Every structure is written in structure tokens, then in C-alpha cells.
Amino acid sequence: MKSRNLRLYALEHPLVMLIALVLITVARIKTKRSDSNSAHKTNFILYAISLLLILSRIPWTKWLGLS
């Protein structure tokens, strides 16, 4: 795609949000099945990755009025 904004809103944003949602779901299922510390550690890592993915695809320049 030639337009950076079009690519962000049409492709990158929805795709990354879907990946983050899948990671959150996997983390939740993994924690429900086991009460061990390793499951909670995995849960934390997957939630952290999901949060970083979500924050990376928010159009901050539009929200903050930088462009």
C-alpha cells in the first residue's frame, strides 16, 4: 500500500489487535489449567507482549495532535 495511514488503519491496526487478543486468550486459558508459578510467569509474559503490541499500533500522532 502506498499510503502509510491507509496501511495502518486497514491492515496493521486490526491485524496486530487480533494477534494481541489471541495472546491474551491463550494466557488466560493457560493460567486456568495450571496453578504453578511457571504458568503465571508465562501469563505475565504473554500479557506484557500483548500490551506492547496494542500500544505500538495506537496512532499516537493523531491522538496527541502532532501531525
Phi, psi and omega per residue, in radians:
M1 nan 2.427 -3.072
K2 -1.403 -0.656 -3.081
S3 -1.506 2.186 -3.130
R4 -1.113 -0.751 -3.139
N5 -1.160 -0.705 3.115
L6 -1.100 -0.747 3.117
R7 -1.097 -0.710 3.137
L8 -1.092 -0.885 -3.049
Y9 -1.351 -0.545 -3.062
A10 -1.584 -0.502 -3.017
L11 -2.139 -1.055 -2.998
E12 -1.153 -0.852 -3.081
H13 -1.039 -0.956 -3.129
P14 -1.119 -0.668 -3.110
L15 -1.154 -0.799 -3.134
V16 -1.186 -0.643 3.091
M17 -1.139 -0.659 3.088
L18 -1.149 -0.729 3.089
I19 -1.096 -0.735 3.108
A20 -1.105 -0.707 3.111
L21 -1.098 -0.719 3.103
V22 -1.121 -0.747 3.116
L23 -1.095 -0.701 3.113
I24 -1.133 -0.712 3.118
T25 -1.139 -0.753 3.108
V26 -1.086 -0.746 3.132
A27 -1.095 -0.734 -3.138
R28 -1.133 -0.761 3.124
I29 -1.147 -0.726 -3.119
K30 -1.108 -0.657 -3.138
T31 -1.273 -0.621 3.120
K32 -1.118 -0.614 -3.062
R33 -1.366 -0.401 -3.057
S34 -2.471 2.514 3.098
D35 -1.878 0.242 -3.117
S36 -1.320 2.841 3.125
N37 -1.147 -0.575 -3.135
S38 -1.154 -0.605 3.100
A39 -1.171 -0.685 3.123
H40 -1.212 -0.616 3.082
K41 -1.140 -0.778 3.085
T42 -1.071 -0.719 3.106
N43 -1.020 -0.830 3.139
F44 -1.067 -0.765 -3.121
I45 -1.117 -0.773 -3.136
L46 -1.167 -0.683 3.079
Y47 -1.134 -0.693 3.135
A48 -1.138 -0.748 3.103
I49 -1.094 -0.739 3.122
S50 -1.076 -0.752 3.126
L51 -1.098 -0.748 3.111
L52 -1.115 -0.689 3.101
L53 -1.106 -0.786 -3.138
I54 -1.090 -0.805 -3.124
L55 -1.175 -0.510 -3.119
S56 -1.262 -0.421 -3.075
R57 -1.817 0.104 3.031
I58 -1.356 2.256 -3.132
P59 -1.322 1.419 -3.038
W60 -1.080 -0.631 -3.098
T61 -1.124 -0.619 3.103
K62 -1.242 -0.701 -3.110
W63 -1.217 -0.661 -3.074
L64 -1.596 -0.061 3.115
G65 1.237 0.596 -3.099
L66 -1.523 -0.249 -3.106
S67 -1.924 nan nan
